[in-house]
Amino acid sequence: DGDGSDGSPYTLIEAMCPPKSASGAAASAGGPSSCVDPSVLATLALTSSACDDLTTSIRNAASLRLALRASLNIAEDVSRRHAELLRHSGELSAAAERLQAEEAVLTARAEEIGRPLEHYDAVDRFGVVVGVLFKDGGRSVVRGPTRLNVNDDRELYVEVLGQIDAAVD
């Protein structure tokens, strides 16, 4: 029946209609819409449509809100990872600078260590050409034949002296 006596809820149209009387029950047999003005029915239909549109808009807004929240979470995650990468990059740059400084120190040290070896190598190479004088205690010993005569080959003599100077430098 819709009057609430059987436990069913009232509809909006039934709520807008006057209560049924025992004498008017036959007059309202056409249903609740027979007692309502057509403009009320049109307004009710428009209201129902507007409510549906608002419900759809609210659902879309909630969906957009969730998408926006997810986007913000992703942006925060990317920002946090970017900050970690920047920190790590700074650490790597500092380590690279430290290694370059160590490389320069080690290169200089290797050159210092290598200089005496170059001198020994120069003595070995030029000893064959000019001979080497060793002093052992009080006696002097010449090793290697001297093939360089200052009076005979001045150009070779100057060349050998230049090579010796280059080896010492």
C-alpha positions in Angstrom: 0.0 0.0 0.0 2.9 2.4 0.8 1.1 4.0 3.7 3.6 2.6 6.1 1.0 0.4 7.9 2.5 -2.8 6.3 6.1 -1.8 7.2 7.0 -0.4 3.7 8.6 3.1 3.6 6.8 6.0 2.2 7.8 7.3 -1.2 8.3 10.9 -1.9 5.1 11.1 -4.0 3.1 9.3 -1.3 4.4 11.8 1.2 3.2 14.7 -0.9 -0.3 13.2 -1.2 -2.9 13.7 1.5 -3.6 10.7 3.6 -6.1 8.2 2.4 -9.4 8.1 4.0 -11.7 5.2 4.1 -14.2 7.1 1.9 -11.5 8.4 -0.5 -9.9 5.0 -1.0 -11.9 4.4 -4.1 -11.0 7.8 -5.5 -7.3 7.3 -5.2 -7.4 3.9 -6.8 -5.5 5.4 -9.7 -2.3 5.6 -7.6 -0.5 8.4 -5.8 0.2 10.3 -8.9 -3.5 11.0 -9.4 -3.5 13.4 -6.4 -0.4 15.3 -7.4 -0.1 18.2 -9.7 1.9 17.4 -12.9 4.3 20.3 -12.2 5.2 18.6 -8.9 5.9 15.3 -10.8 8.1 17.2 -13.3 9.9 18.9 -10.5 10.4 15.6 -8.8 11.8 14.0 -12.0 14.1 17.0 -12.5 15.2 16.8 -8.8 15.9 13.1 -9.2 17.9 13.7 -12.3 19.9 16.5 -10.6 20.6 14.2 -7.6 21.9 11.5 -10.0 24.1 14.1 -11.7 25.4 15.3 -8.3 26.0 11.7 -7.2 28.0 11.1 -10.4 29.9 14.3 -9.9 30.7 13.4 -6.2 31.9 9.9 -7.3 34.1 11.5 -10.0 35.5 14.0 -7.5 36.3 11.3 -5.1 38.0 9.3 -7.8 40.0 12.4 -8.9 40.9 13.0 -5.2 42.3 9.5 -5.0 44.2 9.9 -8.2 45.6 13.2 -7.0 46.6 11.6 -3.7 48.4 8.8 -5.6 50.1 11.3 -7.8 51.3 13.3 -4.8 52.6 10.1 -3.2 54.5 9.3 -6.3 55.9 12.8 -6.5 57.1 12.6 -2.9 58.7 9.2 -3.5 60.5 10.6 -6.7 61.6 13.6 -4.7 62.9 11.5 -1.9 64.8 9.2 -4.3 66.2 12.3 -6.2 67.5 13.7 -2.9 69.2 10.4 -2.1 70.7 10.3 -5.6 72.0 13.9 -5.2 73.5 13.0 -1.9 75.2 9.9 -3.3 76.4 11.9 -6.3 78.0 14.4 -4.0 79.7 11.7 -2.1 81.0 10.2 -5.4 82.3 13.6 -6.5 84.1 14.1 -3.2 85.6 10.6 -3.5 86.7 11.3 -7.1 88.4 14.6 -6.1 90.1 12.8 -3.2 91.3 10.0 -5.6 92.6 12.6 -8.1 94.6 14.3 -5.3 96.0 11.0 -4.2 96.8 10.2 -7.8 98.8 13.4 -8.1 100.7 12.7 -4.9 101.4 9.1 -6.0 102.6 10.2 -9.4 105.0 12.7 -7.8 106.2 10.0 -5.5 106.7 7.6 -8.4 108.7 10.2 -10.2 110.9 10.7 -7.1 111.4 7.0 -6.8 112.1 6.6 -10.6 114.7 9.4 -10.8 117.5 7.4 -9.2 116.6 4.5 -11.4 116.9 6.8 -14.4 120.4 7.8 -13.2 121.5 4.2 -12.8 120.2 3.5 -16.3 122.1 6.5 -17.7 125.3 5.3 -16.0 124.8 1.8 -17.5 124.2 3.2 -21.0 126.9 5.8 -21.0 129.4 3.6 -19.2 129.9 1.6 -22.3 130.7 4.8 -24.3 132.8 6.8 -21.8 133.9 4.2 -19.3 133.1 4.4 -15.6 135.5 5.2 -12.8 134.8 3.4 -9.6 136.6 4.4 -6.4 136.9 1.5 -4.0 138.5 2.6 -0.8 141.8 4.2 -1.8 142.1 2.7 -5.3 140.4 3.7 -8.5 139.1 1.2 -11.0 138.0 2.0 -14.5 135.3 -0.3 -15.9 134.5 -0.5 -19.6 136.6 0.7 -22.5 136.4 4.3 -23.4 135.4 4.7 -26.9 134.9 8.4 -26.7 137.9 10.5 -27.5 137.3 14.2 -26.8 139.9 15.3 -29.3 138.8 13.1 -32.2 134.9 13.3 -32.1 133.7 16.6 -30.6 130.1 16.2 -31.8 129.7 12.8 -30.2 131.3 14.2 -27.0 128.8 17.1 -26.9 125.9 14.7 -27.6 126.9 12.4 -24.8 127.3 15.3 -22.4 123.8 16.5 -23.4 122.4 13.0 -22.8 124.0 12.9 -19.4 122.6 16.3 -18.5 119.1 15.1 -19.6 119.5 12.0 -17.5 120.5 14.0 -14.4 117.6 16.5 -14.8 
